[in-house]
Amino acid sequence: MSFRVTKNVRFSHCDPAGIVFYPRYAELCNEVVEDWFRDDLGISFRALQEEHRLTIPAVKLEIEYLVPSVYGDMLEFALSVEAIGNSSVQLAVSAWNGEEERVRIRLKIVMVSLEDLRPIRVDEEWRERFSRFMR
């Protein structure tokens, strides 16, 4: 199972050549992860941070640019979980315009306590939520 969400390529995502400026994909990926937490994992980033005192910073990010995207494209992002570690989750995110894959992203996030900014164990509740999206 994968989480899917569509994003519109906006003028603000593009460089003067009219294509998505490469760091914008990192921002769009973060939006997709935030949408996933809110829509399918059942917790907003705000609640995660303010109520549960947790955050999920990225510790590794790999982006493979396959085909340029331009202003006005509608990109369907798909997110799945590749692995769940002791305190980390490895995600695969891809963006498609129709049948054409535009970008592939691998993102490793870590569950971190906001109390001391140290990694915490992914407990059984979180492991169950994440595992529903395993490839």
C-alpha positions as CSV (number, residue, x, y, z in Angstrom):
1,M,0.0,0.0,0.0
2,S,1.2,3.5,-0.7
3,F,0.0,6.9,0.2
4,R,-0.8,9.1,-2.8
5,V,-1.3,12.8,-3.1
6,T,-1.4,15.1,-6.1
7,K,0.5,18.4,-6.2
8,N,0.3,21.2,-8.7
9,V,3.6,22.5,-10.0
10,R,3.4,26.2,-9.3
11,F,5.3,29.1,-10.7
12,S,7.1,29.5,-7.4
13,H,8.5,25.9,-7.8
14,C,10.2,26.8,-11.1
15,D,13.6,28.4,-12.0
16,P,14.0,31.0,-14.9
17,A,14.2,28.1,-17.4
18,G,10.6,27.2,-16.4
19,I,11.4,23.8,-14.8
20,V,11.1,22.7,-11.2
21,F,14.1,24.1,-9.4
22,Y,15.8,21.0,-8.0
23,P,15.6,21.8,-4.2
24,R,11.9,22.4,-4.5
25,Y,11.5,18.6,-4.8
26,A,12.9,18.3,-1.2
27,E,10.2,20.8,-0.1
28,L,7.5,18.9,-2.0
29,C,8.7,15.7,-0.5
30,N,8.4,17.2,3.0
31,E,4.8,18.3,2.1
32,V,4.0,14.7,1.1
33,V,5.3,13.3,4.4
34,E,3.3,15.9,6.3
35,D,0.2,15.1,4.3
36,W,0.8,11.4,5.0
37,F,1.1,11.9,8.7
38,R,-2.1,14.0,8.8
39,D,-4.3,12.1,6.3
40,D,-3.3,8.4,6.8
41,L,-1.3,8.1,10.0
42,G,-3.9,10.2,11.9
43,I,-1.7,12.9,13.4
44,S,-0.8,16.3,12.2
45,F,2.8,17.6,12.5
46,R,1.4,20.2,14.9
47,A,0.0,17.5,17.2
48,L,3.1,15.4,16.8
49,Q,5.3,18.2,18.0
50,E,3.1,20.1,20.5
51,E,1.1,17.3,22.1
52,H,3.5,14.3,21.7
53,R,6.7,16.3,21.8
54,L,8.1,14.3,18.9
55,T,9.6,15.3,15.5
56,I,10.9,13.4,12.5
57,P,13.9,15.1,11.0
58,A,15.5,13.8,7.8
59,V,18.9,12.3,8.3
60,K,19.4,11.1,4.7
61,L,17.9,12.3,1.4
62,E,18.6,11.0,-2.1
63,I,16.9,12.5,-5.1
64,E,17.1,11.1,-8.6
65,Y,15.8,13.5,-11.3
66,L,14.4,11.6,-14.2
67,V,12.4,14.0,-16.4
68,P,11.9,17.8,-15.9
69,S,8.6,19.0,-14.6
70,V,7.2,22.4,-15.7
71,Y,4.8,25.0,-14.4
72,G,1.2,23.6,-14.5
73,D,2.1,19.9,-14.4
74,M,0.0,17.9,-12.0
75,L,2.4,15.5,-10.1
76,E,1.0,12.4,-8.3
77,F,3.3,11.6,-5.5
78,A,3.4,8.0,-4.1
79,L,5.0,7.3,-0.7
80,S,5.8,3.9,0.7
81,V,7.9,2.5,3.6
82,E,10.9,0.5,2.7
83,A,12.2,-0.3,6.2
84,I,11.5,0.4,9.8
85,G,14.6,0.5,12.1
86,N,14.9,1.0,15.8
87,S,14.4,4.8,15.6
88,S,14.3,5.4,11.9
89,V,11.9,4.9,8.9
90,Q,13.2,4.6,5.3
91,L,10.7,6.0,2.8
92,A,10.5,5.8,-1.0
93,V,8.7,8.7,-2.6
94,S,8.2,9.1,-6.4
95,A,6.4,11.7,-8.5
96,W,4.5,10.9,-11.7
97,N,2.9,13.0,-14.4
98,G,0.5,10.5,-16.0
99,E,2.6,7.4,-17.0
100,E,5.9,9.3,-16.8
101,E,8.0,9.1,-13.6
102,R,9.6,12.4,-13.0
103,V,11.6,12.0,-9.7
104,R,12.5,9.3,-7.2
105,I,13.3,10.1,-3.7
106,R,14.7,8.0,-0.8
107,L,14.2,9.7,2.6
108,K,15.3,8.4,6.0
109,I,13.5,10.0,8.9
110,V,14.2,9.5,12.6
111,M,11.8,9.7,15.5
112,V,13.2,12.3,17.9
113,S,12.1,13.6,21.3
114,L,11.8,17.4,21.4
115,E,12.7,17.2,25.1
116,D,16.3,16.4,24.5
117,L,16.6,16.2,20.6
118,R,17.7,12.5,20.9
119,P,16.3,9.6,18.8
120,I,13.7,7.4,20.4
121,R,12.6,3.9,19.7
122,V,9.8,3.4,17.2
123,D,7.2,1.8,19.5
124,E,4.7,-0.8,18.5
125,E,1.9,1.7,17.9
126,W,4.1,3.7,15.4
127,R,5.5,0.5,13.9
128,E,2.0,-0.8,13.2
129,R,1.0,2.6,11.6
130,F,4.2,2.6,9.4
131,S,4.0,-1.0,8.5
132,R,0.7,-0.6,6.6
133,F,2.7,1.2,4.0
134,M,5.5,-1.3,3.6
135,R,6.4,-2.3,0.0
